[in-house]
Amino acid sequence: MRPTLEEIVAARPYPDYADWWPMGEHFLGFMADAIHVNWATLRDDASEVARYAEHYIRVVYGRQARPNLVGDFVGHKATVKSGEFDALSYAFFRSAYEELARRIKDPDALAAERRQFTRRVGKRFFSSMAAHLKLDIPTRLESEEDHRRLRRAIDDVGAFLQREGYLRTHFAFRLDVDITHVGRRIRQKARDFPAILNGGGSAYALYEMGYPAIVPSAVYLYQTIGEAQHHSSRTIEELFDRAGCTASETRDFDPTGLPADLVVELWEIRKRA
């Protein structure tokens, strides 16, 4: 039996998120479009999303949601602050995940389709952001220049996410890795990353985030439903996909116990044949 939202909030509160901060209109516009378009392929009852968001804001933040929060977000009619975006993300993704559970009874198939939903949102968001930033992304990683272009594109994405308030304090995507994961020591120098990929091996990275806006709802969705939203992770996954690679955080990633000021994901990256 999974915990209720009230139970997990009581067990894992996030006092550092009590004071909401502003978020950028570009991020909000791109994300509203990506979330709503994909959610609408499954559901058409926005009142359900509104109820979930209102309940979330009351339970998590002890506040009352402002009127027409969902409509303002989807219609780009008003600025949405960090806690409101956290609640909206929770509400839309909970609604989508519950609808998928009504349609798909096999647990493995359901988990896969929920993950695909996060990818579809990330892909659409990335397309809007990439056009806005005019990202220069190599279609294949062959030369040193290709890898430099990839690094610049990753840095541009990180700067955008931080500038627009999705990450409050910090972004880094590190190719120098020295970590123990499930009993195995992984050591990698950034200078070796191109050779590992070009040789057909698995390369690694550490994705560091400082106060992502959706940490509370990511943990609460993960604990109550079993899947989080992975907004920025699916964004970077799409960037690698366009560069001819498969890349994502390890499947055992659990955001629950991580400090919000430094959320770290271990990524595995391979070059597609």
N, C-alpha and C positions, 0 to 999 in steps of 0.2 A: 504494500500500500504506500503510494507516494504521499508526501506531506502536502497540506493545503498551503496556499499563499500565506495565510496568517501564521501558520506554524513555522515556515521557513524564514519569514521576515523576523519573527521573534527570536529564532535561533541564530540568524545571520543578518543583523542590521547593518546599514551603511551610513553612519553619521556624517562621513565626509561628503556625502552627496545631498545633505539637507539644504544647503545653499545652492540654488540653481544658478547656472551661468548662461550667458547668451550663446547662441549658435548661429552660424553663418547662413545667409539665405541661399547660397548656391548649394551647400550640402543638403539643407532641408528640402529644397526644391527637387534636386536629383533623387533623394531618398524617398520623398513622398511619392514621386512618380513610380519609382521602382517597386516599392512595397505595394502601393495601391493597385497597380496594373496586374501584378502577379496574384495578389489576394483576390481580386475580382474574378479571376478564372475559377475560383473555388466557391466564393461566397458573394452574396449581394446584399447582406443585411448589415449596414453600417451601424445600426443601433446596438448590435451585439458588441462591436468594437468600442463604441462609446461607453457602454456599461462596463466593459472590462477595464478601459482606461480610467474611468471615474473610480472604480473600486480599487484599482492599483494605487492611484494617487492618494486615496484616503488611507489605505493600509500601510503603504510604504513611506509616504511623506507626511501623513497626518494633515493633509490639506484637502480642500475641495477643488475639483477640476473646474476650470472656467467654462462658461457656456460655449457650445459649438467647437470644442477643441479639435475633434476629428475633421469636421468640415473646413476649419481654418487651415489645418495641416495639408489636407488633400488639395484644397483650392488655392494654396499659397496666399492666404488672405491676411495672415498675421504672423509675427515672429513667435517661434516656439522655443522655449528655454530647455535646458538640459533635462530636467526632471520630467517635463512634459514629453519630450522626445523619448525618454526612457519608457514612459508609460504607453505611449503610442506604439512603439516598437513591440513591447510586450503584448499589447492588445491585438494588433494585427497578426502577429505570429502565433499567439495562442489560438485565435480564431481559425487560422489556416491549419495549424497542426491538429486541432480537434476535428476539423472537417475531413482531413486526410485519414484520421483514425476511424471515422465513421465509414469511409469508403474502403479502407484497406485493413484486413484483419490479420494478415501474416505479420508478425513483429519485425522480421528482418526487412520485408518489403516496405513496411511503414517507415522504418528508420531510414531506409535508402531514399524514399520519396520525400521525406522531410528534409533530408540533406540536399536533395535536388532543388527543393523550393528555395533554400538559402542561396544556392548557386544561381538560380534564375534571377533572384533579386540582386545579387552581387554583380551579375553580368550586365543587367540593365543600368544599374547605378554606375558601373565602371564606364560604360559607353558614353553616358552623359558627361561624366567627369573628365574622361580622356579627351573628348572634343573641346571641352571648356579650357583645359590646361594645354591643349595641343601637344599631348605626349608623343614623344619620339620613341617608338617601341620596335626593336628588331623582330623580324618574323622568325628568325633562327639565331641561335647562339653559336657562332662559329669562330669569329675573330675576337681579338682583344677589344676592338672598337664596339663590337656587338655587346660585349659584357659591360663596357663603360656606358653605353646607351641604356642598358637595362638598369644599372645602378642609378643613373640620373633619373630615370622614370620612377623607380621606387622612391627615391628621395623626394621627387616632386609630389608623389601621392601622399607621402608622410607629411610633408609641409602643408599640403592642402587640408588634410584631416586635422592637423593641429591648429592651423589658422582658422578653420571653420568651427572649432570648438568640439569636434567629436572626441579628440584626444586633448585633455586639458593641459597636460604638462610635458609629454615626452613621446617621441617616436624614434625607434631604431630598428633596423633590419640587419642583423649582424651575421657575417659569414665566418668570423672567427668563433669557433665552437669548441668548448671543452666542458662536457657535461656527462653525467651518468644517467642513462635512461633504461628503465626496466632491466637493471643489472648489467648493462653494457656501456662501456666508456666510449664516448664519441669525441674524437679530437680532429679538428679540421682548421687549417689556416685559410684565410680569405684568398690568399694568392693561389691556393690549390683548387679553388672552386671551379674555374673553367676546365681544368684538366680532368677533374673528376666527372663532370657532366659530359665532356666530349669523349671520355673513355667508356661511357655507358653505365657509370656507377651512380649511386645515390649520394647526393650532396645534401648538406644540412644548413640551417640558418636558425637564428634565434630572433623571433619577432617580439619586440618590447613595446608596451603601451603604457602610458601614464594617465591614469584616471579616464579610461574610455567612458563615454556618457552612458552606455548601456550595461555596465558591469552589474548593477543590481538586478535588472530584468534578465540578463543572461544567466546569472546564477539561479534566479527564481524559476525561470523556464526550464533550465536544465534539471533542477530538483523536482519540479512538479510534473513535467511532461517528458523530459529526457532528451531534449534538443534545445540549444540556444540559437541565437540569430547569426552570429559570426559576421557582422556587417563588414568590418575592415578586412578580416581574413579572406572572405569570399572576394573582396575587391582585389586584393593582391594575388589571389589564386587566378583570377581572370587575367591579370597582367601577365603572369607567367604563361598562362595558356596561349596568349597571343604571341608570346616569344617561343612557342614550340616546346613547352615543358608542362609536365604535371607536377603540381606543388600544392601542399596543404599542411596544416598542423597535424601532428600525430593523432590517431583516432582515439587514443586514451586520454586526450586533453579534458580536464575537468576544471572549470573556472572557480569552483566553490571556495577552495582554501587559499587562493592567491591574494596577496595584498593589492588593493585597487591602484596604489600609486606606481606599481610596477608589475603588470600582468605580462608573463613571458610564455610564449608558445614555442615549442620545438617544431621546426618544419623539415620535411623531407622533400627533396626536389630531384626530379629525373627528367632527362631529355627524351622527348618522344622520338621513336624511330622514324 
